[in-house]
Amino acid sequence: MPKKPKGKIRIIPLGGINEIGKNLTVFEYGEDIIIIDCGLGFPDEDMLGVDLVIPDISYLELNRDKIRGIVLTHGHEDHIGAIPYLLRQINPPIYGTRLTLGIIKNKLEEHQLPYAPSLNCVNAGDVIKLGEISVEFIHVNHSIADACALAITTPLGTVIHSGDFKLDITPIDGEMMNLTRFGELGRKGVLLLMCESTNAERTGFTPSEKVVGRSLESIFTANPDKRIVIATFSSNVHRVQQIINTSVAHGRRVAVTGRSMLNIIGAAIELGYMTVPEGVLVDINELKRFKPEEITLITTGSQGEPMSALSRMAFADHSQITLGRNDLVVLSSSPIPGNEKLVGRIINELTKNGVSVFHDAMVEIHASGHACQEELKLLQALTRPKYFMPVHGEYRHLAANKALARDMGIDDSRIFIPDIGKVLEIDTKGARFAGTVPSGKVLVDGYGVGDVGNIVLRDRRHLSQDGLIVVVASVDTDAKLLLSGPDIVSRGFVYVRESEELMDEVRQIACDAINRCLEKRDRVDRTELKSAVKDDLSKYLYSKTKRKPMVLPVIMNL
């Protein structure tokens, strides 16, 4: 009689739960850890000045000796974007498909690492052994080529991680997701299904990418006299390929703008995921050699990102391209939750300038890369998991996916809605949540990683809302004299020239506060002087203006 395995599976999401993006999941069995994906997120509106958000990996740093590798489902930023930052702290081998690794190589060239990372190429169908854990890569359809789900096998059983997927019966690359393999695993027995939830609220099936091709054909046919500018996700090489094919069919040359678009198209062509006839791609600096109607422009910025190429074009800030009445802009995407205002801002600005704009609400020029309800139910039906964990999405998406699992006959006691840092533990006795590990958000601002925290953000919000007043004075604490000042500098609070009376009052109150402190004590320290100035000014300014500017006393002891 075979012995029962003694180990435990521990599954710990460090990102991608109750949020869109920043996907990272830790999978443990015994003394072995694998990391599933390592993505970044984009800052919320209140994260002033922050460029990127990455997962807190302090738990991984503490357990670096147990980490056997990073396994990647696909090459989107929300799944691989934080890898350069993780590699600064730990250096496990990385396993991914060819296009995924090609994108990572380009990305790593922008980051100075003290060593060469170990990048290991796998194909769909391959199985790799990482300690007592084995991982099989299973082909799925998504809005980027070379996407995979993962079948992770341990002595306790098999866990399937869906990655991001959709069921596309007519994919551009001709290869449908490997439903057969999911069915085979389901027959053998699946312990846990970790299933993506992004489109769990949407009924039916996700349209095929080929629908977009038909819409593009209609748009090009109906607008032969316009320059066509198409904004889409740079990683959707199938979409970009269709745009190029349609442009060629209509006798147009294609120019590309946007750094990420240039990087990914370059990698995709080099690796054979895209084919472009010779002479079709033209440099953006050569556009003046062609009539506008002979050009298709492919650009980044479909999410309204303020620094993207499309945004700069819309606000007449692009060095090479100005948009006007002879242009048609096609937004070939749907806004990620939270980006609706940014996208609306660009559409408004383009329309003001006489540019025609098509977006997904008007014509079918976008097909999601994520499974809708019928596809999610199909994956559950094929795999027949004992336990179910919805992943990748805000809470409403996770809850909708839980409801689907309940409809498929999985009892509530076997469905686990996770949270970042919360540990799901599975052993021979069952599954349960068992404690938490350190987790959270690390903010990237310029070259600084993690040096912007809650206190810095609080100060930035304070400055943005009420401004700053700087009080500069020189004192002699031994002689108990105010030697010079106080001088008042105001930024973002009031316009000084129109508020001279208020500034005179501020100067007098600061002067009184300093003199009071100097006279009152035998020994006066600068901290006490600063506190007195800050307290008195804050009270006075609030009583006069109902505002609370940041008061910054600079007091020198001479």
PABA-23061 format. One record per atom (N, C-alpha, C, O): x, y, z negated; residue in one letter. Coordinates in steps of 0.1 Angstrom, whole numbers, plus 5000, padded with zeros to 4 digits. Last residue first. Layout:
BEGIN
XYZa...
***
This chain:
BEGIN
523458054855l524758104859l525658144847l526758184848l521257824865n521857874853n523257924856n524157844859n518457844887m519957824885m520457894873m520058004870m515557694897i516157784887i517657754884i517957634881i512957664916v514457644917v515157744908v515257864912v509757514914p510657614909p512157574911p512557454909p507257464934l508557404933l509457514928l510057594935l503957364935v504857474930v506157404927v506257314920v501657294960m502757234952m503657354948m504157434957m498357454954p499657434962p500657364953p500657374941p495357414950k496457364942k497757344950k498057234953k492757664950r493657574957r494757534947r495057594937r491157864940k490557724940k491457634948k490857534954k492258114937t491958064951t491257934952t490857894962t492458184910k492258284920k491758234933k490958294940k492757944896s491658034891s491358144902s490258184904s494957844909y493657774910y492557864906y491457864912y496958024902l496558014916l495257944918l494457974926l497057984873y496658114879y496158104894y495158154897y497857724871k496657764865k496157894872k494957904875k500357734885s499257634890s497957684884s496957684892s501857904869l501457944883l500257854888l499357904895l502157764845d501457894845d500957934859d499857984861d503457524854d502157524847d501357654848d500257664851d505857624865k504957544873k503557544867k502557564874k507057764844v506757834857v505657754864v504657814869v507357544826a506557664822a506157744835a504957784836a509057374840s507657324836s506757444833s505657454837s511357524842k510657484854k509157444851k508257484858k512157544815l511857664823l510957634835l509957704838l512657274810e511557344803e511157474810e509957504811e514757224826t513557144828t512357224822t511257224827t516857384817r516157424829r514857344832r513957404838r516657454781d517057384793d516257414805d515157464804d517757664756v516757654767v517357564778v518457594783v518157704722r518757644734r517657614744r516557554741r516257854708d517657874706d518457824718d519357894724d513358004724r514157884720r515657934717r516158024723r511958234733k511358144723k512358044716k512258014705k513158364754e513058434741e512758334729e513058364718e512858194775l514258234771l514258294757l515158274749l510158164778c510958054774c512258094769c512758034759c509458434785r508858374773r509658254768r509958244756r510858454810n511258534798n510658474785n511358474775n509358274825i510758254823i511258324811i511958274802i506758384825a506958244820a508458224817a508758164806a507258634837d506758624823d507058494817d507458474805d507958554863c508858624855c508558614840c509358594831c505558434871a506758344870a507758414861a508458354853a503958654870i503558544861i504858454860i505058404849i505158814890q505058864876q504858754867q505458744856q504758664913r506158694909r506158734894r507058694887r501958664914v502758534913v504158564907v504558494898v501558934919e501058874907e501758744904e502158714893e502658954944d503259034933d502758974920d503558964911d500958784959m502358744957m503058824946m503958774939m498658934958l498658804952l500058754949l500358704938l499459154973e499059174959e499059034952e499559034940e499959044998e501059094990e500759114976e501559094967e498758895019s498458865005s499558914995s499958854986s499658935044e498258975041e497858955027e496758975023e502158825043r501958975047r500559025044r500359145041r501758555038v502258645028v502058785031v501658865022v499058355041y499958435049y500458555041y499658635037y499258075018v498658195023v499558265032v500858245031v500357805024f499457835013f498557955017f497357955020f502457735041g501157665043g500157695032g499157615030g504757855019r504557785032r503257705032r503057625023r506458125003s505158045005s505157985019s505458045029s508658214978v508558164992v507258084993v507057994986v509758464957i508658374960i508658344975i508658434983i512158514932d511758534946d510758424949d510858314945d512358654899p512058544908p511658584922p510858674923p515658764907g514458694910g513358724899g513558824892g518358734882s517858774895s516558694898s516358584893s518658694854l519558774862l519058814875l519358934879l517258694824l516858664838l517658754847l517458874847l519058584795l518658684805l518158624818l518658524823l520358464774k518858464774k518458584783k517558664779k522958404773a522658544770a521158564770a520658674766a522558124779d523358164767d522958304763d522658334751d521258124803t520558074791t521258104778t520658124768t520758324827d521858294819d521258254805d520758334797d519258254859v519158284845v520558264839v521358184844v517558314890s518858284883s518758334869s518258444866s514958164910a515458254900a516758214895a517158094895a512358094932v513758094931v514258204921v513858324922v509657904939v510058014930v511557994928v511957894922v507557814966v508857794960v509257924952v509158034957v504557654973i505157784968i506457744961i506557664952i502757494999l503957494990l504257634986l504257734994l499557335007g500857405010g501757404998g501657324989g497257185006d497257304999d498557385001d498657504996d497456955024q496157015020q496257155015q495457235018q500156895028s499256905040s497956975037s497357045045s501056855002l501656965011l500656995022l500457115026l499556634995h499456754988h499956874996h499256974997h500556445013r499156485014r498856615007r498156705012r503256435005r502956475018r501456525020r501156625026r502856334979d503356464980d503056524994d502756634996d501856084985r501056174977r501456314979r500656404981r504055974998l502755995006l501856094999l501256175005l505755954976v506156044988v504856074996v504656185000v504355774961i504655904955i504956004967i504556114967i504255544977n502955614973n503255754968n502455844971n507155574998g506155504990g504955584986g504755694992g509655545019v508455625018v507455535010v506955435016v511555355021d511855465013d510755565012d510855665005d510955145039g510555125025g510955245016g510655245004g513355245060v512455125058v512155115043v513055085035v514255505082g514055465068g512955355067g511955365072g514455595107y515355485103y515055435089y515655335085y510955675108g512255695114g513155575112g512755465114g509555495084d509555635089d510955665094d511855675087d507655225075v508855265082v508655405088v507655435095v506555075045l506355185055l507655215061l508655235055l505154775036v506354855036v506254955047v505954915059v502454655016k502854725028k504254785026k504454855016k502354325000g501954465002g502454515015g502754445025g503454114973s503054134987s502654284988s502554354978s504353844952p504553984955p504254004970p504653934979p501653604949v503053634951v503153784954v502253844958v499153444928t499553534939t501053544939t501753504929t496953154921g497853264918g498253354930g497653334941g495552954939a496452934927a497453044926a498553034930a492652824953f493552934952f494252924939f493652894928f492552474965r492152584955r493052704957r494252694962r491752144973a492352274977a491752374968a490652364963a492751804961g491851904967g492552034971g493752044971g494451614953k493251634945k492251734951k491151744947k496651614969t495751504970t494451524962t493451454965t496651974977d497251844973d496251734974d495251754980d497052314984i496352184988i497252074984i498452064987i496552644977e497252524974e496452404977e495252394974e496952974987l496052854988l496952734986l497952714993l497653274970v498253144974v497053034975v496353014965v497753604982k496953504974k497353364980k497353334992k498953794998g499653754986g498953644978g499553594969g495853905011i497353915012i497953884998i497553944988i493453635010d493853775008d495353785008d496053685006d490953415026p492253455019p492353605017p491553685021p488353225021i488653355026i489853405019i489853425007i487852895026f488652985017f488953115025f489653105035f485652625022i485952745031i486652845022i486152875011i484652435007r485752395015r486252505024r487052485033r482352524995s483452494986s484752454993s485752444987s480552555017d481252675011d482452635002d483352715002d481052285040d480452335028d481252455023d482452465025d480552285075i481552285064i480952355052i480452465052i478652305096g478552195086g479652185075g479652095067g478652515112m479252385118m479252275107m479752165110m477752715096d476852665106d477352525112d476552445116d480152755082r479052705075r478052645085r477452535082r481652865103a482052735097a480952675090a480752555090a480253105106l480253005117l480652865112l480052765116l480853225082a479453195085a479353095096a478453005096a483553275085k483053175075k481653135077k481353015076k483453465105n483953335108n483653235098n483353115101n482353675090a481553625101a482153485105a481353395109a484453715071a483153665066a482253615078a481553515076a486453805089l486653685081l485353625076l485053505077l485254045097h485553945107h485753805100h485253705105h485054185073r483854155080r484054045090r483153965093r487754225066y486954135058y485654095066y485253975065y489754205097e489154275085e488154185078e487854075084e492053945107g490954035108g490554105096g491054075085g493353655104h493453765114h492253845115h491353815124h491453365094v492553455093v492453555104v491553555113v489453135075p489553235086p490753325084p491053365072p490052805068m490452935064m490453035076m491253015085m488652495058f488652595068f489152735062f488652765051f489152135055y489052275049y489152375060y489752345071y488851935074k488351915061k488152045054k487152065047k487952005108p488852015097p488051985084p486852005082p487451935137r486751875126r487551885113r487851775107r488352005163t489351965152t488751905140t489451835133t486052055178l487051965183l488051915172l488451795172l484552235163a483952105167a485052005171a484951885168a486352445162q485952375149q485452235153q485752145146q486352525189l487552475182l487352405169l487952305167l483652595191l484152485199l485452435193l485652305192l483452815175k482752695171k483252575179k483352465173k484952985190l485452955177l484752825172l485352745165l483353005213e484752945214e485252905200e485952805199e481153125203e480952995209e482352925210e482452805208e482153385194q481553285185q481553145191q481853045184q485253455212c483953495206c483353375199c484053265198c488753495210a487653405211a486353465205a486453525194a490553755227h490253685215h488853605216h487953655224h491253925246g492153805245g491753715234g492353615231g488654075266s489354055253s490253935254s489953835262s488954255295a488454125289a489354095277a490554095278a488054545312h488854485301h488154355297h486954345296h486354655330i487754665333i488654615321i489854645321i483454685339e484154565333e485654575337e486054495346e482455025331v482654915341v483554805334v484254835324v481855165307m481255195320m481355085330m480355055337m483255085286a481855095284a481155125297a479855105298a485955095295d485254965294d483754975292d482954885296d486155375318h486555295306h485655175305h484655165312h487355615340f486555495339f487055425326f488355415324f487455955349v487855855339v486855735339v485655755338v488756215369s487756105367s488256005358s489455965359s489756535358v490156395361v488956305359v488256305349v489256785349g488656745362g489056605366g488856565378g490056855324n490956885335n490556835349n491256845359n488056745309k488156885309k489056935321k488757035327k488856475311t487656515317t487656675319t487156725329t491156465295l491256435309l490056495317l490156545327l490056525270e491056615276e491156595291e491256685299e488256315266n487756445266n488756545273n488356625282n490056095265i489056105276i488456245277i488256295288i491556165242i492256165255i491156175267i491356245277i489556145223r490256275224r490956275238r490856385245r488855875224g487855975228g488556115230g488156185240g491255765213v490855735227v489855845232v490055895243v491055865187l492255895195l491955875210l492255955219l488655745178k488855895179k489955935188k489856025196k489255465179e488155525187e488355675189e488155725200e490955325163n491555415173n490555485182n490855555192n489555165146g490255285140g490855375150g491255485147g489854875164p489154945153p490055045147p491155025142p491154945197i491354865184i490554945173i490555065173i489055005225p489855055214p489954955202p488954895198p489854795253s488854845244s489554895231s490554835228s491154865286s491254815273s490054855265s489254935270s491955045308s491754895309s491954835296s492954755294s490955325319l491355275306l491055125305l489855095302l491955495347v491155375343v491755325330v492955285329v491655795363v492255725352v491355615348v490155635345v492255945393l491255855386l492055785375l492955705379l492956265407d493356145400d492156075394d491156135390d492456505418n492656395428n493056265421n493556175427n492256685397r491056645403r491256525413r490256455416r495156575377g494056675381g492956605388g492656485387g498156545359l496956495364l495956605367l495856705360l501556535365t500456625361t499256565367t499156535379t504656395356i503356375362i502356475356i502256485344i507156445344q507056415358q505656415365q505556425377q506956505317s507956575325s507756555340s508256635348s503856575301h504756475308h505656545317h505256635325h501956735291d503256745284d504256635290d505356615284d499256765295a500156835304a501556845297a502256955298a497656585281f497856715275f498956795282f499556895277f497756365297a496456425295a496656565290a495856655293a500456285296m499956335309m498656415306m498456515312m500656215269r501456325274r500956385287r500956505290r498955995270s498556115261s499356235266s498856345267s500355825286l499055875291l498655995283l498056095288l502655765271a502755835284a501455895288a501356005293a502255845236s502355755247s502355835260s502055955260s501955975212m503255995219m503355915232m504355915238m499355915203p499756055206p501056075214p501156165222p497455655217e498655685209e499155825213e499455855224e495255555230g495255705227g496455745218g496355845212g495355305240q494755325226q494855465221q494555495209q496655325263s495255285264s494555295250s493355305250s499355375266g498555475260g497055445261g496255535258g501355315297t500955285283t499955395278t499855495285t500455265332t501055335320t500655275307t499655205306t500855265366i500555175354i501255245342i502455265343i499555415394l500455435383l500055345371l498855355367l499655375428t499055335416t500055355405t501155315406t499555575458i500255535445i499255485435i498155535434i498555695479e499355585482e499955525469e500755425470e497255925472e496455815474e497155685478e496655575479e499456115471p498856065458p498055935460p498055845452p502156025493k500856095491k500256035478k500455915475k505556025483f504355955487f503156045485f503156135476f507656155472r507856115486r506556055491r506556025504r507156205446k506856315455k507056275469k506556345478k507955975432l506555985435l506256095445l505356085453l510555925422e510355925437e508955945441e508655935453e510555885395n511156015400n510956025415n511156135421n509555635391i508655745389i509155885394i508455975397i510355405417d510755485405d509855605403d509455665413d508155145427v508955265430v509255335417v508455335408v507354825439l507654915427l508555025431l509555015438l507454735466v506254775460v506454865448v505854975447v509854625475g509454755479g508254815473g507854925476g508854285474e509954385475e509454515481e508654515490e506154185452p506854195466p507854305466p507654415460p506554045422v506254175428v506954175441v508154155442v505353825397t505953835410t505553965417t504353995418t505953715364m505253815373m506053805386m507253795387m507453535352y505953535348y505253635357y503953635357y510153525355g509353455365g507853455361g507053375368g511953665340l511653525336l510653455345l510353335343l511853915353e513153835352e512953695348e513653605353e509253985349i509753965363i511053875362i511153785370i509254015321a508253915327a508753885342a508653775346a511154215316a511354075310a510453975318a510953865321a509854435329g511254385333g511454245328g512054165336g507554455315i507454415329i508854365334i508954265341i508554525290i507954395291i507754355306i507954235309i509854775296n510554665290n509954535292n510554435296n507754935307l508954905315l509754785309l510154705317l506054945285m505554885297m506754845306m506854735312m507555075266s507254935263s506754865276s507054745278s507855335278r509055255275r508655105273r509355015279r506255465306g506055415292g507055305289g507255215296g505255375340t505755475330t505355425316t504355355314t505655275373v505455235359v505955335350v507155385352v504055265405a505055315396a504655285382a503455275379a503555105436v503255105421v504355165414v505555125416v501855175467r503055145459r502655165444r501655225441r499155025485r499655125476r500955075470r501254955469r497454865501g498554945507g499155045498g499755145503g495654705489h495154835494h496254925499h496055045501h497154485481a496154465491a495554595497a495054595508a498754615462v499454565474v498354545485v498554585497v496854655442s497554775448s498154735462s498054805472s496254395435t495154475441t495754605448t495354645459t498754315424n498154245435n497154335443n497054335455n498954505402i499954505413i499354435426i499554485437i496754415387i496854555392i497754565404i497454635413i497554155381q496354175389q496354325395q495854345406q499854205365q499954135378q498754155387q498954175399q498554325344v499554405352v499754335365v499754405376v497254105334r496454225338r497354305347r496854355358r499353935328h498353895337h497554015343h497254015355h500654075308v501354065321v500354015331v500554045343v500054265284n499154185292n499654165306n499254235315n501754435271s502054295270s501154205278s501454085280s500854695274s502054655281s502254505281s502854455291s497454745280f498454695270f499654645278f499454575288f496955025302t496554895296t497654855286t498654925285t495755265325a496455245312a495955115306a494755085306a496255355358i495655255349i496455245336i497655215337i495455585382v496355575370v495655475360v494555495356v495455645416i494755565405i495855545394i496855485396i494655915436r495755845429r495155775417r494355835410r492055875461k492555915448k493855845443k493955725447k490855765483d491455895484d492055955471d492456065471d489555535477p490755525486p491455655486p492655655490p487655415458n488355545456n489655545464n490755555458n486355175462a485555295461a486255425460a485655535462a488554995461t487755005473t486955135474t486855205484t489255015434f490255055445f489455085458f489855175465f486954915421i487455055419i488355105430i488255215434i486854655431s485754745434s486154895432s485854975440s489154545421e488954545435e487954655439e488054725448e488654565393l489754645399l489554655414l489754765420l486654375391s486354515388s487354605394s487054715400s488054145397r486954185405r486654325404r486354395413r489854145375g490354145389g489254195398g489554275407g488154105354v488854235355v489354255369v489354365375v487453845357v486453945358v487054085360v486554165368v489753705351k489453725365k488353825367k488253885378k489753665323e490553775328e490253805343e490453915348e486353585313s487653545319s488353675324s487753775327s484753695283p484853685297p486253645302p487253675295p484053485255t484853595260t484953585275t485253475280t480653385248f482053355252f482753475257f482053575262f478453455220g478753395233g480253365235g480953335226g478853745199t478153625203t478753575217t479353655224t481153865176r480653875189r480053745194r480653635192r482453835152e481053895151e480453895165e479253925166e484853735158a483953645152a482553705151a481553625149a487153835170n485853855177n484753775171n483853735177n489153775150t489053915155t487653935162t487054045160t489953545137s488553595134s488253725141s487253785139s491653225139e491553365141e490153415141e489253345144e491852975114c491353015127c491153165128c490653225119c493252695103m493352845101m493052905114m493752895124m492052405091l492052485103l492152625099l491252685092l493352115075l492952255074l493052325087l493952305095l493551845082l493351885068l492752025067l491852045059l492251645107v492851775104v492551815090v491351825086v492551345123g492151405111g492951535108g494251535108g492451225148k493351175138k493051225124k493351165114k490551385160r490251245158r491151175148r490751095140r491851625161g490651615154g490251475151g489851435140g493951565179l494251595165l493051585156l493151535145l492351535202e493151425197e493451445183e493451355175e491251795205g490351685202g491151565197g490651495188g493651935210f492851975198f491951855195f491751825183f494251825235r495151805224r494451835210r494651765200r492151915251t492351775249t493151745236t492851655228t492552185254l491452135245l491551995242l491251945231l494752385260n494852235259n493752185249n494052145238n493552645282m494052595269m493852445268m492952385273m494452615318m493452635307m494052595294m494952505294m496352775341e496452665331e495452695319e495752785311e496452985359g495952855363g495952745353g495552635356g497053235352d498253145355d497753005358d498652915360d494553345349i495353395360i496453295363i496853275375i491953095341p493053195337p493853225350p493853155360p489153005339t489753045351t490953135348t490853255353t488352955313i488252845322i489052875335i489452785342i489653045284d489553105297d489552985307d490552925310d489153095252l488952985262l488653045275l487653105278l491753255233k490353255239k490353135248k491353075252k493653335204f493353255215f491953295221f491153355214f496353365181d495253435188d494953355201d495853315208d496653065160g497153185166g496053275172g494853255168g495452855147s495052875160s495852985168s495852985180s497052605130h496952745130h496652795145h497452765154h496152315113i496252375127i496052525124i495152575117i497852065095v497152205094v497352265108v498352265114v497751735085t498051835096t497151955094t495951955091t499151585055g498251595066g498651705075g499651765074g501151535037l499851545032l498751545043l497651515040l503551535051p503151405045p501651415040p501051315039p502551765078t503351735065t502951595061t501951535066t502451955107t502251825101t503151805089t504351835090t500752195124i501852185114i501552055106i500552045099i500252305155a499852195146a500952165137a502052125141a499452625167l500452545161l499752435153l498752455146l498952775200a498552745186a499552655180a500452605187a500653015221c500452885216c499752885202c499852985194c501153195252a500653185238a500453045234a500052965242a502153255277d502953175268d502453175254d503253155245d500953595283a501353455288a502053385276a502653455267a498253755267i499653755270i500053605274i499453515269i495653715259s495953835268s497453855270s497853955275s495353355261h495353485254h495653595263h495753565275h494953005258n494853125266n494753245257n494253245246n497552775245v496152835245v496152955255v497253005259v499352485240h499052595249h497652645247h496652565246h500952425209i499852375218i499452495227i499152605221i503752285193f503252405200f502152365210f502452275218f504152145161e503852125175e503252245181e502352305175e506352095136v505452195142v505352165157v506352155164v506851935104s507051935119s505952025125s504852035120s508551935074i507451995082i507751975096i508952005101i510751875060e509651775060e508451815068e507451745069e512752055081g512751985068g511651875069g511651795079g511352085109l511852185100l511752125086l510752155079l511251985142k511251935128k511952035120k513152065122k508952045169i510252075162i510152025148i509052035142i507651955199v507551935185v508851965179v509851905183v506052085229d507252055221d506852035206d505952105201d503752185239g503852045239g505051995231g505151885227g505152475254a503952415249a504052255250a504452205260a508752495246n507652495255n506352435248n506452365239n511152715230v510352595231v509252605242v508952715246v514352845222c513152845232c512452705231c513052605232c515553015196n515352885201n514152875209n513052895205n517953235184l516653225191l516553095198l517453065207l519453355157s519353225164s517953215170s516953185163s521153675161p520053585156p520053455164p520453455175p524353765153a523553735164a522453635159a522753535154a524754035129y524953905134y524053875146y523153955148y523954285120p525354245118p525754105123p526854065122p522054475144l522154365134l523554325132l524354325142l520554755155q521854705152q521854605141q521554635129q518054755179h518354745165h519754685163h520054585169h517554725206e517354865200e517754865185e517854975179e517754465211e518754545216e518754695211e519654765210e515454355202l516554345193l517754435198l518554475190l513754385224k513454455211k514654465203k514954565197k514754195242n514754335245n514554425233n515154525232n514253965226k515653995230k515754145234k516654215229k511453965225i512253985213i513654025216i514154115210i510853905252i510354035246i511154065233i511554175231i511953645253g512353745262g512053885257g512853975258g510353505234l511753535231l512353635240l513253715236l507953505249t507953565236t509453595232t509653705227t508653365272l508353515273l508353575259l508853695258l509253105261r510253185268r509953335269r510753415267r508153065226t508153025240t509053135248t509453235242t510253015196g509153075204g509253035218g510252985223g511853035166y511352945176y510153005183y509153045177y514753125148i513453165154i513053075165i513853045174i516453065117p516253045132p514853075136p513853065129p516753345094p516353205097p516353185112p516153285120p518053565077n518453525091n518053385094n518953305098n517053865060i517253715060i517453675075i517053745084i517254135064q517354085051q517653935050q518353885042q517154195091r518054275083r518354215069r519354225063r515054045100l516353995102l517454075095l518554035094l512854215094l513054095086l514454045087l515053995078l513154395115y513254445101y513454325091y514254335082y512754245138p514054315136p514254355121p515354365116p510054155133i511154065132i512554135131i513354095123i507754305136a508554325123a509754235123a510554245113a506554225160g507154355159g507954375147g508854465147g505153985164i506653975164i507254115161i508554115160i502454045161h502953905157h504453895157h505053805151h501854285170d501254255157d501654115153d501254065142d503054275196e503654345185e503154305171e503854305162e502953945211h502354075208h503054135196h503554065187h503853685219g504753795219g504153935217g504754035221g502953395198h503053475210h503753605208h504153635197h503653245175t502553205184t502553275197t502253205207t506653125162l505953235167l504853185177l505053095185l508353045132v507652995144v506653095149v505853155141v511353055116i510153135120i509553075132i510253065142i512752815092g512552885105g511352975106g510452965097g513152745066r513752655076r513552715090r514252675100r513852865034i513252895047i513952815058i515152825060i515052825010k514052725014k513552745028k512952655034k516653045006d517352915007d516352805012d516852705017d514953255001r515553255014r516253115016r516353075028r513153344981n513153204985n513953174998n513553085005n513353614979l513653534967l513753394970l514453314963l512653685005e513953715001e514353634989e515453584987e509953625004l510753545013l512253565009l513053475010l509053814986y508853674983y509753584991y510353494986y509454055001s510354024989s510253884984s511153824979s508354155023i508954015024i509753985012i510653895013i505554325032d506554315022d507054165021d506254075019d505154395068p504754325055p505954335045p507054345049p505054735080i505454595081i505154525068i504954595057i504055005100v503854935087v504254795089v503754725098v505455305114l505055165114l504855115100l505355175091l505655585108d505655535122d505055395123d504255375131d504255845089v504755705089v504655655103v503655685110v503156095087g504556085091g505055945092g506155935097g500855995062l501356105070l502856085074l503656065065l498555795061m499955775059m500755875068m501255845078m495955845066d496455905054d497955885052d498555925042d495355695088e495355835090e496055905078e496656015079e497655405088d496355475086d496455625087d497555675087d500055285112p499655355099p498255405100p497655435110p500054955125f500155095127f499555165115f498655125108f502054655118g500754725120g501054875122g502254925121g503954375131l503854505124l502354555126l501654505134l504654025123g504254135131g504154265123g504354275111g505553735126c506153835117c505853975125c506754025132c504753375125d504653515130d505253615120d505453585108d505153185098i504353185110i504153335114i503453405107i507853035084i507153155085i506453155098i507053135109i508252755061i508352815075i507452935075i506552955067i510052595036i509252705040i509352735055i510552735060i510552315014d510652375028d509652485030d508452475026d510252164992e511352254992e511552325006e512552385008e506752124996g507952084988g509052194988g508752304983g505852345021y505652205016y506952165009y508052165014y504352655030e505352575022e504952435020e503752405018e504152925051f503752785049f504752705042f505952705046f503153255053v504153165047v503553035045v502453015039v502353475079t501853375070t503053285066t503853235074t501653785092l502753705087l502153605077l501453645067l500654055112n500353915109n501653845104n502653845111n500054325117k500954295106k500854145102k500954115090k496454345126g497854355128g498654305116g498154265106g493854475107i494154425121i495654455123i496154565121i492854335076e493454435084e493654385098e493554265100e492354115060n491654245056n492254365064n492254475059n495453995069i494253965063i493654095058i494354175051i497954055079g496954005089g495653975083g494753925090g500353925054g499754025063g498753965072g498553845073g501053705041l501653825036l501253945045l501754055043l499353415030p499353525040p500053645034p499653695023p500453115022i500453245016i500453355027i501453375033i499952795012i499752885023i499553025018i498653045010i501452495003r501052624998r501052725010r502052735018r500952154997i501052255007i500652395000i499652394993i502951954975k501752044977k502052124989k503152164992k503851604971g504051744973g502751824975g501651764975g503451334969k503351404957k503451554959k503051634950k501551104988p502551204988p502351294975p501251324971p501050764977k500450894979k501551004979k502451004970k502550494994k502550584983k501850714987k501950754998k500750225010p501650345010p501450434998p500350444993p500849885000m500050005000m500950135000m501750144991m
***
